[in-house]
Amino acid sequence: MPRYLSLIRIEETDALSGGPSPELVQRMEKLMEEMTKAGVLLDTAGLTPTADGTRVHYEGGQLSVTDGPFTESKEVVGGYALLQAKDKAEAVEWTKRFLKVHEEYWTVTCEVRQLMEG
């Protein structure tokens, strides 16, 4: 079965100010358990804030290294989920369920892309 990476993009300032509520954490744990039992969820994790990150950029044969925070970034990758699904439509459906467990004040976007195998 193909594997898909769901890149979870968040508004970092929103996430830092409130963080996940206990209710959201509970709903998320329940969904992750269901996805694991269904054999869909292979791995998932959140990422530390951009203030803890480093960007390594290559352009014109030159490397540059920049430590966070990255003030020009409004929407950042806040985590990921590695899914194994029968097709992209199924991966998107699980991703939609993930988004729906969030409260209305969250702004979250997931980009679902198939991994190139072999």
BELFENHU-V895691 format. One record per run of one state. SS is the DSSP state (helix for helix, strand for strand, loop for the rest). FROM is the first residue (numbers start at 1). TO is the last residue. If there is no record, write none. Layout:
SS_FROM_TO, SS_FROM_TO
This chain:
loop_1_2, strand_3_11, helix_12_18, loop_19_21, helix_22_37, loop_38_40, strand_41_46, loop_47_49, helix_50_52, loop_53_53, strand_54_59, loop_60_61, strand_62_67, loop_68_74, strand_75_84, loop_85_87, helix_88_100, loop_101_107, strand_108_114, loop_115_118
